[in-house]
Amino acid sequence: MLAIELYLKATGDNLFLKTSLDQIGPASDPAKFISALWAGLQTKHPDITSEFLKKNIRFHESGAILQSMFEVLANDFPEKRPSLLAAPSDPANPLEPETAPAPTDGRPEKN
């Protein structure tokens, strides 16, 4: 999530929107490509600057870098949880909504 927040601060673009993801390519917007790469590296390599990346990334490497960036981003999204509105896959074992535990002292819950 840190990378997504840093990218948002650097560019004003929200990576949870497909239109923002479509603008990251080195051919469509090189500055956003560098910003996305820089933001993603900050978790493990906070010493790397966007200026360093601008000087050292070669255009012919950008396709493989972009593919890796999207794979990492896809793995950073939360896992899909089963919908409580969907029909359960096992009718004998239906999904239960997440709830707070009931009070154990016999008194009603406070609202």
C-alpha positions as CSV (number, residue, x, y, z in Angstrom):
1,M,0.0,0.0,0.0
2,L,2.9,2.3,0.6
3,A,3.7,2.4,-3.1
4,I,0.1,3.2,-4.0
5,E,0.1,6.1,-1.5
6,L,3.5,7.5,-2.7
7,Y,2.4,7.3,-6.3
8,L,-0.8,9.2,-5.5
9,K,1.2,11.9,-3.7
10,A,3.7,12.1,-6.6
11,T,1.2,12.2,-9.5
12,G,-2.3,12.7,-8.1
13,D,-3.4,9.5,-9.8
14,N,-5.2,6.7,-8.0
15,L,-3.8,3.3,-9.0
16,F,-7.1,1.6,-8.0
17,L,-8.5,3.2,-11.2
18,K,-8.0,1.4,-14.5
19,T,-7.5,4.8,-16.3
20,S,-4.6,5.5,-14.0
21,L,-3.0,2.2,-14.7
22,D,-3.3,2.7,-18.4
23,Q,-1.3,5.9,-18.2
24,I,1.8,4.3,-16.6
25,G,3.5,2.9,-19.7
26,P,6.9,4.4,-20.7
27,A,5.5,5.3,-24.1
28,S,2.3,6.9,-22.9
29,D,3.8,8.9,-19.9
30,P,7.5,8.4,-19.1
31,A,7.2,10.6,-16.0
32,K,4.4,8.5,-14.5
33,F,6.4,5.3,-15.4
34,I,9.3,6.6,-13.4
35,S,7.1,7.7,-10.5
36,A,5.4,4.3,-10.4
37,L,8.8,2.5,-10.4
38,W,10.2,4.8,-7.8
39,A,7.1,4.4,-5.5
40,G,7.3,0.7,-5.8
41,L,11.0,0.6,-4.9
42,Q,10.6,2.7,-1.8
43,T,9.6,-0.2,0.5
44,K,12.8,-2.1,0.1
45,H,15.1,0.6,-1.4
46,P,14.3,4.0,0.1
47,D,17.7,5.4,-1.0
48,I,16.8,5.2,-4.7
49,T,15.6,8.5,-6.1
50,S,13.5,9.2,-9.2
51,E,16.5,11.1,-10.6
52,F,18.6,8.0,-10.3
53,L,16.0,6.0,-12.2
54,K,15.7,8.7,-14.9
55,K,19.4,8.4,-15.5
56,N,19.7,4.6,-15.3
57,I,16.6,3.0,-16.8
58,R,17.0,2.1,-20.4
59,F,14.0,2.3,-22.7
60,H,14.6,-1.2,-24.1
61,E,14.2,-2.6,-20.6
62,S,11.0,-0.8,-19.8
63,G,8.6,-3.5,-21.1
64,A,10.0,-6.1,-18.7
65,I,10.1,-3.6,-15.9
66,L,6.5,-2.5,-16.5
67,Q,5.3,-6.2,-16.6
68,S,7.0,-6.8,-13.2
69,M,5.5,-3.7,-11.8
70,F,2.0,-4.8,-12.7
71,E,2.6,-8.3,-11.3
72,V,3.7,-6.8,-8.0
73,L,0.8,-4.4,-7.9
74,A,-1.7,-7.2,-8.6
75,N,-0.2,-9.3,-5.8
76,D,-0.6,-6.3,-3.4
77,F,-4.3,-6.0,-3.8
78,P,-6.4,-7.7,-1.1
79,E,-7.6,-11.2,-1.8
80,K,-11.2,-11.4,-2.9
81,R,-13.5,-12.5,-0.1
82,P,-16.6,-14.5,-0.8
83,S,-19.7,-12.3,-1.1
84,L,-22.2,-12.7,1.7
85,L,-24.9,-12.1,-0.9
86,A,-23.8,-14.9,-3.2
87,A,-25.3,-18.3,-2.8
88,P,-23.0,-20.5,-0.7
89,S,-21.1,-23.2,-2.5
90,D,-22.1,-25.7,0.3
91,P,-25.8,-25.2,1.3
92,A,-25.1,-27.3,4.5
93,N,-22.4,-24.8,5.5
94,P,-23.6,-21.3,4.6
95,L,-21.4,-18.2,5.0
96,E,-22.0,-16.2,8.1
97,P,-21.6,-12.4,8.3
98,E,-18.8,-11.1,10.4
99,T,-20.2,-10.0,13.7
100,A,-18.9,-9.0,17.1
101,P,-19.1,-11.7,19.7
102,A,-22.2,-11.7,21.9
103,P,-21.8,-10.5,25.4
104,T,-21.1,-13.4,27.8
105,D,-22.5,-11.9,31.0
106,G,-26.1,-12.0,30.0
107,R,-26.5,-8.2,29.7
108,P,-27.8,-6.7,26.4
109,E,-25.2,-5.0,24.2
110,K,-24.8,-1.2,24.5
111,N,-25.4,0.8,21.4
